[in-house]
Amino acid sequence: MGNYICDNIGTAGAHLTFAGRDTVELAEKYGTPLYLLDEDKIREKCAAYTTAFRKYFPEGSLPLYASKANSFKQMYRIIKDTGLGIDVVSGGEIATARAAGFDLSKAYFHCNNKTDEEISFAIDSKVGYFVVDHLGELTALDAIAREKDVVQKVLLRITPGIDPHTYEEVNTGKVDSKFGSAIVTGQADEITKAALSLPHVSLKGFHCHVGSQVFGEDVYDRTAEVMLEFMADMEKKYGYVTEQFDIGGGFGVPYVESDGSIDIVQKIAEIAGTINKTCERLGIRVPAILMEPGRSIVADAGMTLYTCGFVKNIPGYKNYVSVDGGMTDNPRYALYGSRYTCYIASRMDEKCDMEADLVGRCCESGDIIQPGIRVPSGTQRGDIAAVCTTGAYNYSMASNYNRIPRPAVVMLKAGEDYPALRRETYEDIVRLDI
Ligand SMILES: *Cc1c(COP(=O)(O)O)cnc(C)c1O
């Protein structure tokens, strides 16, 4: 197997393999750039969550796949098959899940700024739960639900004020966040009181999400304590007993060797221990627990393949290896300096004796996939480059900048491969033009 960032990566002769498949052959078969997704890995991760949930959390607990990590119809079919629920953050994600036949009673609708149209569409689509961000949204939802003569189940998004010590740009649980209603400002109390009094919403519990790519040892323990203390407060004050506590997503995955990694089952056992202990101390019942893993389900199920273009050497300065994709299919380095492990997939038997920046083909100097990677000096136009761990926040963040068509997504399952999304064509590019 060797020293790879995930156990689904390896080599066969000079070629890199992924999910047991020759990546150079897959690049030839489907063209590049190409997103690969290891379906077996996705199912393995979902199974880790469901197994741990059954073992450690009370009846009614459910892991929800955070759609935004990677959302398309086949993804929802796979998630449906694994028994997980979903979180959705837009009308578009709801429409996609709906088109895939996903049971939306197991969907939780997030977003800090749901439009009236989306609220209406979500209610009509029978989305099970709204995760309400703030008081204004709660009253807007209650009004629309009244018009439709329904009572909408809701969780309230609470800001516990926990800094998960992760990258500032992906940090959403602090008090000054654009998300949620804060405990310390009294707004969390206020929205709870309102939810209990409005007739067309039915309060089912509380939600929080402190950040993403979290490795910190006690982040979830501290979060659970703060949230459960708030729930105990609400019980004392309003007699409201929390049915569901959604502790959010955010488990980190390793992108490069120096990153940590999280054992999903063990971490959930620890969190459950803290929750049980805290509930006992506070004298409250343990609510059903929800979590919303996105990255930790799909990130290392993904790999992106490119064909190398020109290799540019600027003597005394830098080397560039350019590829036929870029920030259009992977904007994460441009957005927040994300690290990636990269290989020249067609030269795995050669020594990596050259340093280079792996760059895209967009008209933008920030179009860098990863700076300072090690590659064989023989790398040339026509070689295949592979970027690991691209299953989360790559396709879902892809754009048509420079009118570049988006790549295909090919699923790998039990030694077979099948397309889940076809490659965009120039026809697709002008499809919406009037
Ligand atoms: C982004 C997000 C998630 C998923 O986070 P991951 O880091 O991908 O696990 C879950 N819940 C909410 C509310 C989010 O914003």
The ligand as an SDF file (V2000), in Angstrom:
LIG
                    3D

 15 15  0  0  0  0  0  0  0  0999 V2000
  -20.2390   23.1740    6.1980 C   0  0  0  0  0  0  0  0  0  0  0  0
  -21.2160   22.6920    7.1740 C   0  0  0  0  0  0  0  0  0  0  0  0
  -21.2440   21.3400    7.5240 C   0  0  0  0  0  0  0  0  0  0  0  0
  -20.2540   20.3360    7.0030 C   0  0  0  0  0  0  0  0  0  0  0  0
  -18.9720   20.6110    7.4270 O   0  0  0  0  0  0  0  0  0  0  0  0
  -17.7890   19.5750    7.1060 P   0  0  0  0  0  0  0  0  0  0  0  0
  -16.5930   20.2910    7.5880 O   0  0  0  0  0  0  0  0  0  0  0  0
  -17.7730   19.3670    5.6300 O   0  0  0  0  0  0  0  0  0  0  0  0
  -18.0740   18.3250    7.8480 O   0  0  0  0  0  0  0  0  0  0  0  0
  -22.2170   20.9280    8.3950 C   0  0  0  0  0  0  0  0  0  0  0  0
  -23.1300   21.7920    8.9060 N   0  0  0  0  0  0  0  0  0  0  0  0
  -23.1320   23.0980    8.5770 C   0  0  0  0  0  0  0  0  0  0  0  0
  -24.1630   23.9800    9.1470 C   0  0  0  0  0  0  0  0  0  0  0  0
  -22.1720   23.5940    7.7160 C   0  0  0  0  0  0  0  0  0  0  0  0
  -22.1780   24.8950    7.4180 O   0  0  0  0  0  0  0  0  0  0  0  0
  1  2  1  0
  2  3  1  0
  2 14  2  0
  3  4  1  0
  3 10  2  0
  4  5  1  0
  5  6  1  0
  6  7  2  0
  6  8  1  0
  6  9  1  0
 10 11  1  0
 11 12  2  0
 12 13  1  0
 12 14  1  0
 14 15  1  0
M  END
$$$$
